[in-house]
Every structure is written in structure tokens, then in C-alpha cells.
């Protein structure tokens, strides 16, 4: 993985992994029943080569990626806030005892909007989780504006 310099932009910490604009900031670890994000010290550029190495699983099963917030192009954005971040804070339990060592925090939409409460729940958010709980599925579902 190639090291990247952090750009001054707001990042979505649950973006789909697209090689043209995504960075990997965590690896999925833990167990099938309780997957957790292990945070990288520095975000890494997501490349086609890295995606190929992930096969046969999807990159979102093993990486947590971030990319610039899509704002109006996102089903979770209401014009001002990320409703996904709001639901995560309202519905998921905090699982971290202290702030995780996240390399994208200063540019993270969830941090900017929800602060520490989002960070304390972030390690349990897995983009492609085929064993997700009913609560995790409910939280991830976009809601009507």
C-alpha cells in the first residue's frame, strides 16, 4: 500500500472502496460474530493491485475505507448532516473504552458531526458484513428525508 498525504477534505468513513479516491484506514479483524476494525497508523491509498489481492472477498469485507463525502450524492446525507452517523450514535452501543487511534479523525464527517460518540462506536461498523445483526442492518438502512 502506498502512503498518502492527508488532504483537507471531509471524509466519509463508511464509503464504498473505489480505487480512484479511497483510502484504507482500517483492517477488519475480530471474529465472524464480532468483527472489529483495527486502525492503521497512516491511511493508505486503495489501489487496483490491493483490490486484486483481496480476491475472492470484496475489499469492503476486509478494509474500512474512506473517501470524500458525497454530500448530495449520498443516500444518508440530508443536506446538512450524515443520518448514518446520527443513527450509529443513537442506536449502537459504544464498544471502545477510549478514542480509537484513527488516522482520518480530523477530516472525518462522523467526528465533525457527532464527535467522540461516533468514534466510540466506529470499530464495529463493517461495510460488507454478511453476518450483521438485525440492529446493524437497521442502522445501515437509509431513511426517508
VEXKETOR-383382 format. One record per residue (C-alpha): x, y, z; chain; residue number from 0. Coordinates in steps of 0.5 Angstrom, whole numbers, plus 500, padded with zeros to 3 digits. Layout:
N
PT   px   py   pz  chain  resi
PT    X    Y    Z      A   NUM
...
This chain:
145
PT   px   py   pz  chain  resi
PT  500  500  500      A     0
PT  502  507  498      A     1
PT  503  512  504      A     2
PT  499  518  502      A     3
PT  499  525  505      A     4
PT  492  527  508      A     5
PT  488  532  504      A     6
PT  484  538  507      A     7
PT  477  535  505      A     8
PT  471  532  509      A     9
PT  472  524  509      A    10
PT  466  519  509      A    11
PT  469  514  514      A    12
PT  464  508  511      A    13
PT  465  510  504      A    14
PT  465  504  499      A    15
PT  472  502  497      A    16
PT  473  505  490      A    17
PT  481  506  488      A    18
PT  480  513  485      A    19
PT  479  516  491      A    20
PT  479  512  497      A    21
PT  484  511  503      A    22
PT  484  505  507      A    23
PT  484  507  515      A    24
PT  483  500  518      A    25
PT  483  493  517      A    26
PT  477  488  519      A    27
PT  480  484  525      A    28
PT  476  480  531      A    29
PT  471  475  530      A    30
PT  466  473  525      A    31
PT  461  474  530      A    32
PT  464  481  533      A    33
PT  468  484  527      A    34
PT  472  490  529      A    35
PT  476  495  526      A    36
PT  484  495  527      A    37
PT  486  502  525      A    38
PT  492  504  521      A    39
PT  497  509  524      A    40
PT  497  512  517      A    41
PT  492  512  511      A    42
PT  494  508  505      A    43
PT  492  509  498      A    44
PT  487  504  496      A    45
PT  490  501  489      A    46
PT  487  496  484      A    47
PT  493  492  486      A    48
PT  491  492  493      A    49
PT  484  490  491      A    50
PT  486  484  487      A    51
PT  490  482  493      A    52
PT  483  482  497      A    53
PT  480  477  492      A    54
PT  476  473  493      A    55
PT  473  477  498      A    56
PT  470  484  497      A    57
PT  475  490  499      A    58
PT  470  492  504      A    59
PT  470  485  508      A    60
PT  477  487  510      A    61
PT  478  494  509      A    62
PT  475  500  512      A    63
PT  476  506  507      A    64
PT  474  513  507      A    65
PT  473  518  501      A    66
PT  471  525  500      A    67
PT  464  526  503      A    68
PT  459  525  497      A    69
PT  454  530  500      A    70
PT  448  531  496      A    71
PT  450  524  492      A    72
PT  449  520  499      A    73
PT  443  517  501      A    74
PT  445  518  508      A    75
PT  446  526  507      A    76
PT  440  530  509      A    77
PT  443  537  506      A    78
PT  447  538  513      A    79
PT  448  532  517      A    80
PT  450  525  516      A    81
PT  444  521  518      A    82
PT  448  515  518      A    83
PT  453  518  524      A    84
PT  447  520  527      A    85
PT  443  513  527      A    86
PT  450  510  529      A    87
PT  451  514  536      A    88
PT  443  514  537      A    89
PT  443  506  536      A    90
PT  449  503  537      A    91
PT  453  501  544      A    92
PT  459  505  545      A    93
PT  465  499  545      A    94
PT  471  503  545      A    95
PT  473  505  552      A    96
PT  478  510  549      A    97
PT  478  514  543      A    98
PT  481  509  538      A    99
PT  488  511  534      A   100
PT  484  513  528      A   101
PT  489  517  522      A   102
PT  483  520  519      A   103
PT  479  523  525      A   104
PT  481  531  524      A   105
PT  478  530  517      A   106
PT  472  525  519      A   107
PT  465  527  517      A   108
PT  463  523  523      A   109
PT  468  526  528      A   110
PT  466  533  526      A   111
PT  459  532  527      A   112
PT  458  527  533      A   113
PT  465  528  536      A   114
PT  467  522  541      A   115
PT  461  519  541      A   116
PT  461  517  534      A   117
PT  469  514  535      A   118
PT  467  510  541      A   119
PT  462  506  536      A   120
PT  466  506  530      A   121
PT  470  500  531      A   122
PT  464  496  530      A   123
PT  462  499  523      A   124
PT  464  494  518      A   125
PT  462  496  510      A   126
PT  461  489  508      A   127
PT  458  484  514      A   128
PT  454  478  512      A   129
PT  453  476  519      A   130
PT  451  483  521      A   131
PT  446  483  527      A   132
PT  439  486  526      A   133
PT  441  492  529      A   134
PT  447  494  525      A   135
PT  442  492  519      A   136
PT  437  497  521      A   137
PT  442  503  523      A   138
PT  445  502  516      A   139
PT  439  503  512      A   140
PT  438  510  509      A   141
PT  432  513  512      A   142
PT  427  518  508      A   143
PT  428  525  509      A   144
